[in-house]
Amino acid sequence: MAKVVLLALLALLALRLVTGRWLWPRRVNGPGRPRCSADEAALAAARRTLGVGPRASRAQIVDAHRRLVTSVHPDRGGEGPRASAANAARDLLLARPDEHS
């Protein structure tokens, strides 16, 4: 049994050397998305919440936040958690001055 396992491992390593990749796919966070750090995932979630792209300017972020909060604020019949999520997304995106001008 040990010989079979050893031969299988050697065959996998030889295949890796020849093709330059493993037989199994890379681990992903969802369909077709490569793994990313927790910070990158939080930024992506904040962008999705506000509906802005990765190169959104400060004005675009503020405008998207204003539009979203107008519709989800509890004073306007919306939900408190969604308004809080919008505020958190805005704060996270605006705290990174290197990403927007």
Jmol script that loads the backbone (N, CA, C; Angstrom):
load data "model"
ATOM      1  N   MET A   1       0.828  -1.191   0.000  1.00  0.00           N
ATOM      2  CA  MET A   1       0.000   0.000   0.000  1.00  0.00           C
ATOM      3  C   MET A   1       0.876   1.258   0.000  1.00  0.00           C
ATOM      4  N   ALA A   2       1.943   1.247   0.781  1.00  0.00           N
ATOM      5  CA  ALA A   2       2.826   2.404   0.861  1.00  0.00           C
ATOM      6  C   ALA A   2       3.480   2.676  -0.489  1.00  0.00           C
ATOM      7  N   LYS A   3       3.793   1.614  -1.253  1.00  0.00           N
ATOM      8  CA  LYS A   3       4.404   1.788  -2.568  1.00  0.00           C
ATOM      9  C   LYS A   3       3.431   2.470  -3.525  1.00  0.00           C
ATOM     10  N   VAL A   4       2.163   2.131  -3.442  1.00  0.00           N
ATOM     11  CA  VAL A   4       1.150   2.722  -4.318  1.00  0.00           C
ATOM     12  C   VAL A   4       1.013   4.219  -4.021  1.00  0.00           C
ATOM     13  N   VAL A   5       0.969   4.557  -2.748  1.00  0.00           N
ATOM     14  CA  VAL A   5       0.848   5.961  -2.348  1.00  0.00           C
ATOM     15  C   VAL A   5       2.083   6.740  -2.792  1.00  0.00           C
ATOM     16  N   LEU A   6       3.250   6.172  -2.600  1.00  0.00           N
ATOM     17  CA  LEU A   6       4.485   6.818  -3.009  1.00  0.00           C
ATOM     18  C   LEU A   6       4.537   7.016  -4.528  1.00  0.00           C
ATOM     19  N   LEU A   7       4.130   6.019  -5.285  1.00  0.00           N
ATOM     20  CA  LEU A   7       4.106   6.136  -6.744  1.00  0.00           C
ATOM     21  C   LEU A   7       3.090   7.197  -7.189  1.00  0.00           C
ATOM     22  N   ALA A   8       1.952   7.269  -6.522  1.00  0.00           N
ATOM     23  CA  ALA A   8       0.941   8.272  -6.867  1.00  0.00           C
ATOM     24  C   ALA A   8       1.477   9.679  -6.599  1.00  0.00           C
ATOM     25  N   LEU A   9       2.141   9.866  -5.466  1.00  0.00           N
ATOM     26  CA  LEU A   9       2.727  11.170  -5.151  1.00  0.00           C
ATOM     27  C   LEU A   9       3.800  11.563  -6.150  1.00  0.00           C
ATOM     28  N   LEU A  10       4.642  10.614  -6.517  1.00  0.00           N
ATOM     29  CA  LEU A  10       5.669  10.895  -7.513  1.00  0.00           C
ATOM     30  C   LEU A  10       5.058  11.237  -8.869  1.00  0.00           C
ATOM     31  N   ALA A  11       3.990  10.526  -9.229  1.00  0.00           N
ATOM     32  CA  ALA A  11       3.317  10.816 -10.499  1.00  0.00           C
ATOM     33  C   ALA A  11       2.720  12.225 -10.467  1.00  0.00           C
ATOM     34  N   LEU A  12       2.117  12.619  -9.354  1.00  0.00           N
ATOM     35  CA  LEU A  12       1.561  13.967  -9.228  1.00  0.00           C
ATOM     36  C   LEU A  12       2.644  15.028  -9.315  1.00  0.00           C
ATOM     37  N   LEU A  13       3.759  14.809  -8.649  1.00  0.00           N
ATOM     38  CA  LEU A  13       4.865  15.763  -8.716  1.00  0.00           C
ATOM     39  C   LEU A  13       5.443  15.864 -10.124  1.00  0.00           C
ATOM     40  N   ALA A  14       5.562  14.728 -10.802  1.00  0.00           N
ATOM     41  CA  ALA A  14       6.071  14.742 -12.176  1.00  0.00           C
ATOM     42  C   ALA A  14       5.108  15.497 -13.087  1.00  0.00           C
ATOM     43  N   LEU A  15       3.811  15.282 -12.903  1.00  0.00           N
ATOM     44  CA  LEU A  15       2.819  15.995 -13.701  1.00  0.00           C
ATOM     45  C   LEU A  15       2.879  17.494 -13.431  1.00  0.00           C
ATOM     46  N   ARG A  16       3.088  17.852 -12.177  1.00  0.00           N
ATOM     47  CA  ARG A  16       3.201  19.267 -11.803  1.00  0.00           C
ATOM     48  C   ARG A  16       4.418  19.900 -12.471  1.00  0.00           C
ATOM     49  N   LEU A  17       5.525  19.184 -12.516  1.00  0.00           N
ATOM     50  CA  LEU A  17       6.731  19.697 -13.153  1.00  0.00           C
ATOM     51  C   LEU A  17       6.562  19.847 -14.661  1.00  0.00           C
ATOM     52  N   VAL A  18       5.855  18.916 -15.271  1.00  0.00           N
ATOM     53  CA  VAL A  18       5.687  18.942 -16.721  1.00  0.00           C
ATOM     54  C   VAL A  18       4.685  20.014 -17.140  1.00  0.00           C
ATOM     55  N   THR A  19       3.518  20.065 -16.481  1.00  0.00           N
ATOM     56  CA  THR A  19       2.452  20.977 -16.910  1.00  0.00           C
ATOM     57  C   THR A  19       2.538  22.349 -16.246  1.00  0.00           C
ATOM     58  N   GLY A  20       3.200  22.440 -15.114  1.00  0.00           N
ATOM     59  CA  GLY A  20       3.292  23.707 -14.405  1.00  0.00           C
ATOM     60  C   GLY A  20       2.098  24.005 -13.520  1.00  0.00           C
ATOM     61  N   ARG A  21       1.184  23.052 -13.359  1.00  0.00           N
ATOM     62  CA  ARG A  21       0.027  23.261 -12.483  1.00  0.00           C
ATOM     63  C   ARG A  21      -0.409  21.926 -11.888  1.00  0.00           C
ATOM     64  N   TRP A  22      -1.233  21.992 -10.871  1.00  0.00           N
ATOM     65  CA  TRP A  22      -1.748  20.794 -10.240  1.00  0.00           C
ATOM     66  C   TRP A  22      -2.983  20.309 -10.996  1.00  0.00           C
ATOM     67  N   LEU A  23      -3.408  19.092 -10.748  1.00  0.00           N
ATOM     68  CA  LEU A  23      -4.594  18.538 -11.402  1.00  0.00           C
ATOM     69  C   LEU A  23      -5.880  19.188 -10.914  1.00  0.00           C
ATOM     70  N   TRP A  24      -5.935  19.537  -9.643  1.00  0.00           N
ATOM     71  CA  TRP A  24      -7.153  20.091  -9.065  1.00  0.00           C
ATOM     72  C   TRP A  24      -7.149  21.607  -9.200  1.00  0.00           C
ATOM     73  N   PRO A  25      -8.332  22.208  -9.246  1.00  0.00           N
ATOM     74  CA  PRO A  25      -8.396  23.667  -9.394  1.00  0.00           C
ATOM     75  C   PRO A  25      -7.963  24.385  -8.136  1.00  0.00           C
ATOM     76  N   ARG A  26      -7.607  25.632  -8.315  1.00  0.00           N
ATOM     77  CA  ARG A  26      -7.218  26.486  -7.205  1.00  0.00           C
ATOM     78  C   ARG A  26      -8.435  26.719  -6.307  1.00  0.00           C
ATOM     79  N   ARG A  27      -8.198  26.881  -5.001  1.00  0.00           N
ATOM     80  CA  ARG A  27      -9.312  27.177  -4.087  1.00  0.00           C
ATOM     81  C   ARG A  27      -9.855  28.559  -4.390  1.00  0.00           C
ATOM     82  N   VAL A  28     -11.168  28.690  -4.370  1.00  0.00           N
ATOM     83  CA  VAL A  28     -11.804  29.961  -4.688  1.00  0.00           C
ATOM     84  C   VAL A  28     -12.841  30.316  -3.638  1.00  0.00           C
ATOM     85  N   ASN A  29     -13.165  31.608  -3.543  1.00  0.00           N
ATOM     86  CA  ASN A  29     -14.213  32.118  -2.669  1.00  0.00           C
ATOM     87  C   ASN A  29     -15.451  32.386  -3.508  1.00  0.00           C
ATOM     88  N   GLY A  30     -16.107  31.404  -3.952  1.00  0.00           N
ATOM     89  CA  GLY A  30     -17.288  31.599  -4.778  1.00  0.00           C
ATOM     90  C   GLY A  30     -16.979  31.241  -6.217  1.00  0.00           C
ATOM     91  N   PRO A  31     -17.974  31.384  -7.069  1.00  0.00           N
ATOM     92  CA  PRO A  31     -17.799  30.964  -8.462  1.00  0.00           C
ATOM     93  C   PRO A  31     -16.792  31.815  -9.227  1.00  0.00           C
ATOM     94  N   GLY A  32     -15.641  31.242  -9.519  1.00  0.00           N
ATOM     95  CA  GLY A  32     -14.647  31.906 -10.344  1.00  0.00           C
ATOM     96  C   GLY A  32     -13.867  33.020  -9.680  1.00  0.00           C
ATOM     97  N   ARG A  33     -13.972  33.163  -8.384  1.00  0.00           N
ATOM     98  CA  ARG A  33     -13.263  34.244  -7.696  1.00  0.00           C
ATOM     99  C   ARG A  33     -12.061  33.686  -6.934  1.00  0.00           C
ATOM    100  N   PRO A  34     -10.884  34.206  -7.179  1.00  0.00           N
ATOM    101  CA  PRO A  34      -9.720  33.735  -6.430  1.00  0.00           C
ATOM    102  C   PRO A  34      -9.802  34.168  -4.970  1.00  0.00           C
ATOM    103  N   ARG A  35      -9.117  33.442  -4.122  1.00  0.00           N
ATOM    104  CA  ARG A  35      -9.106  33.768  -2.693  1.00  0.00           C
ATOM    105  C   ARG A  35      -8.497  35.152  -2.495  1.00  0.00           C
ATOM    106  N   CYS A  36      -9.033  35.884  -1.524  1.00  0.00           N
ATOM    107  CA  CYS A  36      -8.498  37.206  -1.240  1.00  0.00           C
ATOM    108  C   CYS A  36      -8.452  37.395   0.272  1.00  0.00           C
ATOM    109  N   SER A  37      -7.747  38.416   0.693  1.00  0.00           N
ATOM    110  CA  SER A  37      -7.607  38.661   2.116  1.00  0.00           C
ATOM    111  C   SER A  37      -8.916  39.186   2.690  1.00  0.00           C
ATOM    112  N   ALA A  38      -8.998  39.204   4.002  1.00  0.00           N
ATOM    113  CA  ALA A  38     -10.202  39.693   4.679  1.00  0.00           C
ATOM    114  C   ALA A  38     -10.419  41.171   4.389  1.00  0.00           C
ATOM    115  N   ASP A  39      -9.336  41.946   4.298  1.00  0.00           N
ATOM    116  CA  ASP A  39      -9.462  43.370   3.983  1.00  0.00           C
ATOM    117  C   ASP A  39     -10.039  43.575   2.584  1.00  0.00           C
ATOM    118  N   GLU A  40      -9.543  42.812   1.623  1.00  0.00           N
ATOM    119  CA  GLU A  40     -10.039  42.933   0.261  1.00  0.00           C
ATOM    120  C   GLU A  40     -11.497  42.513   0.172  1.00  0.00           C
ATOM    121  N   ALA A  41     -11.865  41.472   0.911  1.00  0.00           N
ATOM    122  CA  ALA A  41     -13.248  41.017   0.918  1.00  0.00           C
ATOM    123  C   ALA A  41     -14.162  42.068   1.540  1.00  0.00           C
ATOM    124  N   ALA A  42     -13.707  42.713   2.608  1.00  0.00           N
ATOM    125  CA  ALA A  42     -14.507  43.764   3.249  1.00  0.00           C
ATOM    126  C   ALA A  42     -14.682  44.959   2.316  1.00  0.00           C
ATOM    127  N   LEU A  43     -13.623  45.340   1.604  1.00  0.00           N
ATOM    128  CA  LEU A  43     -13.726  46.442   0.646  1.00  0.00           C
ATOM    129  C   LEU A  43     -14.677  46.100  -0.492  1.00  0.00           C
ATOM    130  N   ALA A  44     -14.609  44.868  -0.976  1.00  0.00           N
ATOM    131  CA  ALA A  44     -15.504  44.452  -2.057  1.00  0.00           C
ATOM    132  C   ALA A  44     -16.953  44.462  -1.582  1.00  0.00           C
ATOM    133  N   ALA A  45     -17.197  44.013  -0.356  1.00  0.00           N
ATOM    134  CA  ALA A  45     -18.557  44.030   0.191  1.00  0.00           C
ATOM    135  C   ALA A  45     -19.059  45.462   0.355  1.00  0.00           C
ATOM    136  N   ALA A  46     -18.186  46.359   0.788  1.00  0.00           N
ATOM    137  CA  ALA A  46     -18.570  47.767   0.946  1.00  0.00           C
ATOM    138  C   ALA A  46     -18.904  48.379  -0.411  1.00  0.00           C
ATOM    139  N   ARG A  47     -18.131  48.040  -1.436  1.00  0.00           N
ATOM    140  CA  ARG A  47     -18.413  48.563  -2.773  1.00  0.00           C
ATOM    141  C   ARG A  47     -19.749  48.038  -3.296  1.00  0.00           C
ATOM    142  N   ARG A  48     -20.015  46.738  -3.043  1.00  0.00           N
ATOM    143  CA  ARG A  48     -21.298  46.172  -3.466  1.00  0.00           C
ATOM    144  C   ARG A  48     -22.458  46.838  -2.736  1.00  0.00           C
ATOM    145  N   THR A  49     -22.282  47.096  -1.443  1.00  0.00           N
ATOM    146  CA  THR A  49     -23.343  47.728  -0.658  1.00  0.00           C
ATOM    147  C   THR A  49     -23.710  49.090  -1.231  1.00  0.00           C
ATOM    148  N   LEU A  50     -22.697  49.871  -1.579  1.00  0.00           N
ATOM    149  CA  LEU A  50     -22.955  51.207  -2.100  1.00  0.00           C
ATOM    150  C   LEU A  50     -23.158  51.231  -3.612  1.00  0.00           C
ATOM    151  N   GLY A  51     -22.786  50.162  -4.283  1.00  0.00           N
ATOM    152  CA  GLY A  51     -22.953  50.111  -5.732  1.00  0.00           C
ATOM    153  C   GLY A  51     -21.936  50.949  -6.480  1.00  0.00           C
ATOM    154  N   VAL A  52     -20.712  50.984  -5.980  1.00  0.00           N
ATOM    155  CA  VAL A  52     -19.648  51.742  -6.649  1.00  0.00           C
ATOM    156  C   VAL A  52     -18.544  50.788  -7.083  1.00  0.00           C
ATOM    157  N   GLY A  53     -17.741  51.241  -8.016  1.00  0.00           N
ATOM    158  CA  GLY A  53     -16.633  50.432  -8.520  1.00  0.00           C
ATOM    159  C   GLY A  53     -15.370  50.638  -7.719  1.00  0.00           C
ATOM    160  N   PRO A  54     -14.333  49.857  -8.026  1.00  0.00           N
ATOM    161  CA  PRO A  54     -13.077  49.958  -7.282  1.00  0.00           C
ATOM    162  C   PRO A  54     -12.356  51.282  -7.469  1.00  0.00           C
ATOM    163  N   ARG A  55     -12.626  51.999  -8.534  1.00  0.00           N
ATOM    164  CA  ARG A  55     -11.959  53.286  -8.782  1.00  0.00           C
ATOM    165  C   ARG A  55     -12.884  54.474  -8.515  1.00  0.00           C
ATOM    166  N   ALA A  56     -13.886  54.273  -7.673  1.00  0.00           N
ATOM    167  CA  ALA A  56     -14.842  55.342  -7.371  1.00  0.00           C
ATOM    168  C   ALA A  56     -14.133  56.484  -6.633  1.00  0.00           C
ATOM    169  N   SER A  57     -14.487  57.694  -7.010  1.00  0.00           N
ATOM    170  CA  SER A  57     -13.904  58.860  -6.342  1.00  0.00           C
ATOM    171  C   SER A  57     -14.622  59.106  -5.022  1.00  0.00           C
ATOM    172  N   ARG A  58     -14.059  59.991  -4.233  1.00  0.00           N
ATOM    173  CA  ARG A  58     -14.667  60.347  -2.948  1.00  0.00           C
ATOM    174  C   ARG A  58     -16.090  60.874  -3.155  1.00  0.00           C
ATOM    175  N   ALA A  59     -16.266  61.717  -4.166  1.00  0.00           N
ATOM    176  CA  ALA A  59     -17.586  62.283  -4.450  1.00  0.00           C
ATOM    177  C   ALA A  59     -18.582  61.198  -4.860  1.00  0.00           C
ATOM    178  N   GLN A  60     -18.142  60.223  -5.642  1.00  0.00           N
ATOM    179  CA  GLN A  60     -19.021  59.134  -6.049  1.00  0.00           C
ATOM    180  C   GLN A  60     -19.439  58.284  -4.856  1.00  0.00           C
ATOM    181  N   ILE A  61     -18.502  58.038  -3.941  1.00  0.00           N
ATOM    182  CA  ILE A  61     -18.810  57.251  -2.750  1.00  0.00           C
ATOM    183  C   ILE A  61     -19.829  57.985  -1.888  1.00  0.00           C
ATOM    184  N   VAL A  62     -19.606  59.276  -1.675  1.00  0.00           N
ATOM    185  CA  VAL A  62     -20.520  60.069  -0.849  1.00  0.00           C
ATOM    186  C   VAL A  62     -21.897  60.142  -1.504  1.00  0.00           C
ATOM    187  N   ASP A  63     -21.942  60.326  -2.817  1.00  0.00           N
ATOM    188  CA  ASP A  63     -23.210  60.404  -3.530  1.00  0.00           C
ATOM    189  C   ASP A  63     -23.971  59.073  -3.461  1.00  0.00           C
ATOM    190  N   ALA A  64     -23.263  57.963  -3.672  1.00  0.00           N
ATOM    191  CA  ALA A  64     -23.902  56.644  -3.598  1.00  0.00           C
ATOM    192  C   ALA A  64     -24.424  56.389  -2.185  1.00  0.00           C
ATOM    193  N   HIS A  65     -23.662  56.785  -1.174  1.00  0.00           N
ATOM    194  CA  HIS A  65     -24.102  56.612   0.214  1.00  0.00           C
ATOM    195  C   HIS A  65     -25.360  57.439   0.467  1.00  0.00           C
ATOM    196  N   ARG A  66     -25.356  58.670   0.007  1.00  0.00           N
ATOM    197  CA  ARG A  66     -26.513  59.553   0.221  1.00  0.00           C
ATOM    198  C   ARG A  66     -27.768  58.972  -0.423  1.00  0.00           C
ATOM    199  N   ARG A  67     -27.649  58.473  -1.655  1.00  0.00           N
ATOM    200  CA  ARG A  67     -28.798  57.878  -2.340  1.00  0.00           C
ATOM    201  C   ARG A  67     -29.312  56.645  -1.604  1.00  0.00           C
ATOM    202  N   LEU A  68     -28.390  55.794  -1.142  1.00  0.00           N
ATOM    203  CA  LEU A  68     -28.795  54.574  -0.454  1.00  0.00           C
ATOM    204  C   LEU A  68     -29.447  54.880   0.883  1.00  0.00           C
ATOM    205  N   VAL A  69     -28.852  55.763   1.664  1.00  0.00           N
ATOM    206  CA  VAL A  69     -29.391  56.080   2.981  1.00  0.00           C
ATOM    207  C   VAL A  69     -30.753  56.759   2.872  1.00  0.00           C
ATOM    208  N   THR A  70     -30.953  57.524   1.821  1.00  0.00           N
ATOM    209  CA  THR A  70     -32.247  58.160   1.620  1.00  0.00           C
ATOM    210  C   THR A  70     -33.359  57.119   1.522  1.00  0.00           C
ATOM    211  N   SER A  71     -33.068  55.978   0.935  1.00  0.00           N
ATOM    212  CA  SER A  71     -34.100  54.953   0.770  1.00  0.00           C
ATOM    213  C   SER A  71     -34.183  53.959   1.922  1.00  0.00           C
ATOM    214  N   VAL A  72     -33.126  53.790   2.714  1.00  0.00           N
ATOM    215  CA  VAL A  72     -33.152  52.752   3.755  1.00  0.00           C
ATOM    216  C   VAL A  72     -33.145  53.312   5.178  1.00  0.00           C
ATOM    217  N   HIS A  73     -33.154  54.616   5.344  1.00  0.00           N
ATOM    218  CA  HIS A  73     -33.091  55.193   6.689  1.00  0.00           C
ATOM    219  C   HIS A  73     -34.389  54.904   7.442  1.00  0.00           C
ATOM    220  N   PRO A  74     -34.310  54.587   8.742  1.00  0.00           N
ATOM    221  CA  PRO A  74     -35.515  54.277   9.528  1.00  0.00           C
ATOM    222  C   PRO A  74     -36.526  55.425   9.570  1.00  0.00           C
ATOM    223  N   ASP A  75     -36.079  56.659   9.498  1.00  0.00           N
ATOM    224  CA  ASP A  75     -37.005  57.793   9.506  1.00  0.00           C
ATOM    225  C   ASP A  75     -37.861  57.842   8.240  1.00  0.00           C
ATOM    226  N   ARG A  76     -37.417  57.153   7.214  1.00  0.00           N
ATOM    227  CA  ARG A  76     -38.156  57.110   5.951  1.00  0.00           C
ATOM    228  C   ARG A  76     -38.824  55.761   5.735  1.00  0.00           C
ATOM    229  N   GLY A  77     -38.958  54.981   6.794  1.00  0.00           N
ATOM    230  CA  GLY A  77     -39.618  53.686   6.684  1.00  0.00           C
ATOM    231  C   GLY A  77     -38.686  52.548   6.314  1.00  0.00           C
ATOM    232  N   GLY A  78     -37.391  52.805   6.350  1.00  0.00           N
ATOM    233  CA  GLY A  78     -36.420  51.769   6.012  1.00  0.00           C
ATOM    234  C   GLY A  78     -36.013  50.976   7.243  1.00  0.00           C
ATOM    235  N   GLU A  79     -34.953  50.245   7.102  1.00  0.00           N
ATOM    236  CA  GLU A  79     -34.467  49.379   8.170  1.00  0.00           C
ATOM    237  C   GLU A  79     -33.165  49.932   8.749  1.00  0.00           C
ATOM    238  N   GLY A  80     -33.076  49.926  10.077  1.00  0.00           N
ATOM    239  CA  GLY A  80     -31.888  50.420  10.755  1.00  0.00           C
ATOM    240  C   GLY A  80     -30.610  49.688  10.394  1.00  0.00           C
ATOM    241  N   PRO A  81     -30.638  48.337  10.347  1.00  0.00           N
ATOM    242  CA  PRO A  81     -29.404  47.617  10.010  1.00  0.00           C
ATOM    243  C   PRO A  81     -28.868  47.941   8.612  1.00  0.00           C
ATOM    244  N   ARG A  82     -29.753  48.171   7.665  1.00  0.00           N
ATOM    245  CA  ARG A  82     -29.280  48.511   6.310  1.00  0.00           C
ATOM    246  C   ARG A  82     -28.658  49.892   6.285  1.00  0.00           C
ATOM    247  N   ALA A  83     -29.230  50.821   7.049  1.00  0.00           N
ATOM    248  CA  ALA A  83     -28.637  52.161   7.130  1.00  0.00           C
ATOM    249  C   ALA A  83     -27.279  52.095   7.814  1.00  0.00           C
ATOM    250  N   SER A  84     -27.171  51.271   8.840  1.00  0.00           N
ATOM    251  CA  SER A  84     -25.883  51.106   9.527  1.00  0.00           C
ATOM    252  C   SER A  84     -24.847  50.478   8.605  1.00  0.00           C
ATOM    253  N   ALA A  85     -25.278  49.503   7.807  1.00  0.00           N
ATOM    254  CA  ALA A  85     -24.363  48.871   6.856  1.00  0.00           C
ATOM    255  C   ALA A  85     -23.890  49.881   5.814  1.00  0.00           C
ATOM    256  N   ALA A  86     -24.787  50.748   5.377  1.00  0.00           N
ATOM    257  CA  ALA A  86     -24.408  51.780   4.402  1.00  0.00           C
ATOM    258  C   ALA A  86     -23.397  52.740   5.012  1.00  0.00           C
ATOM    259  N   ASN A  87     -23.612  53.133   6.267  1.00  0.00           N
ATOM    260  CA  ASN A  87     -22.672  54.030   6.941  1.00  0.00           C
ATOM    261  C   ASN A  87     -21.308  53.370   7.113  1.00  0.00           C
ATOM    262  N   ALA A  88     -21.313  52.097   7.500  1.00  0.00           N
ATOM    263  CA  ALA A  88     -20.052  51.377   7.692  1.00  0.00           C
ATOM    264  C   ALA A  88     -19.303  51.235   6.368  1.00  0.00           C
ATOM    265  N   ALA A  89     -20.047  50.969   5.281  1.00  0.00           N
ATOM    266  CA  ALA A  89     -19.416  50.832   3.967  1.00  0.00           C
ATOM    267  C   ALA A  89     -18.785  52.155   3.544  1.00  0.00           C
ATOM    268  N   ARG A  90     -19.510  53.249   3.741  1.00  0.00           N
ATOM    269  CA  ARG A  90     -18.970  54.569   3.400  1.00  0.00           C
ATOM    270  C   ARG A  90     -17.702  54.864   4.199  1.00  0.00           C
ATOM    271  N   ASP A  91     -17.770  54.613   5.506  1.00  0.00           N
ATOM    272  CA  ASP A  91     -16.616  54.894   6.359  1.00  0.00           C
ATOM    273  C   ASP A  91     -15.402  54.064   5.943  1.00  0.00           C
ATOM    274  N   LEU A  92     -15.629  52.802   5.624  1.00  0.00           N
ATOM    275  CA  LEU A  92     -14.522  51.925   5.225  1.00  0.00           C
ATOM    276  C   LEU A  92     -13.892  52.407   3.910  1.00  0.00           C
ATOM    277  N   LEU A  93     -14.730  52.765   2.947  1.00  0.00           N
ATOM    278  CA  LEU A  93     -14.190  53.192   1.654  1.00  0.00           C
ATOM    279  C   LEU A  93     -13.508  54.552   1.737  1.00  0.00           C
ATOM    280  N   LEU A  94     -14.025  55.441   2.553  1.00  0.00           N
ATOM    281  CA  LEU A  94     -13.411  56.771   2.664  1.00  0.00           C
ATOM    282  C   LEU A  94     -12.158  56.755   3.535  1.00  0.00           C
ATOM    283  N   ALA A  95     -11.970  55.721   4.318  1.00  0.00           N
ATOM    284  CA  ALA A  95     -10.793  55.624   5.175  1.00  0.00           C
ATOM    285  C   ALA A  95      -9.551  55.227   4.395  1.00  0.00           C
ATOM    286  N   ARG A  96      -9.688  54.903   3.129  1.00  0.00           N
ATOM    287  CA  ARG A  96      -8.565  54.490   2.288  1.00  0.00           C
ATOM    288  C   ARG A  96      -8.298  55.561   1.247  1.00  0.00           C
ATOM    289  N   PRO A  97      -7.552  56.610   1.617  1.00  0.00           N
ATOM    290  CA  PRO A  97      -7.338  57.741   0.700  1.00  0.00           C
ATOM    291  C   PRO A  97      -6.525  57.383  -0.539  1.00  0.00           C
ATOM    292  N   ASP A  98      -5.779  56.289  -0.501  1.00  0.00           N
ATOM    293  CA  ASP A  98      -4.947  55.932  -1.653  1.00  0.00           C
ATOM    294  C   ASP A  98      -5.756  55.357  -2.797  1.00  0.00           C
ATOM    295  N   GLU A  99      -7.009  55.001  -2.556  1.00  0.00           N
ATOM    296  CA  GLU A  99      -7.796  54.361  -3.607  1.00  0.00           C
ATOM    297  C   GLU A  99      -8.644  55.331  -4.402  1.00  0.00           C
ATOM    298  N   HIS A 100      -8.914  56.499  -3.885  1.00  0.00           N
ATOM    299  CA  HIS A 100      -9.747  57.453  -4.597  1.00  0.00           C
ATOM    300  C   HIS A 100      -9.155  58.845  -4.482  1.00  0.00           C
ATOM    301  N   SER A 101      -9.553  59.677  -5.404  1.00  0.00           N
ATOM    302  CA  SER A 101      -8.981  61.025  -5.400  1.00  0.00           C
ATOM    303  C   SER A 101      -9.989  62.055  -4.952  1.00  0.00           C
TER     304      SER A 101
END
end "model"
wireframe off; spacefill off
backbone 0.3
color backbone group
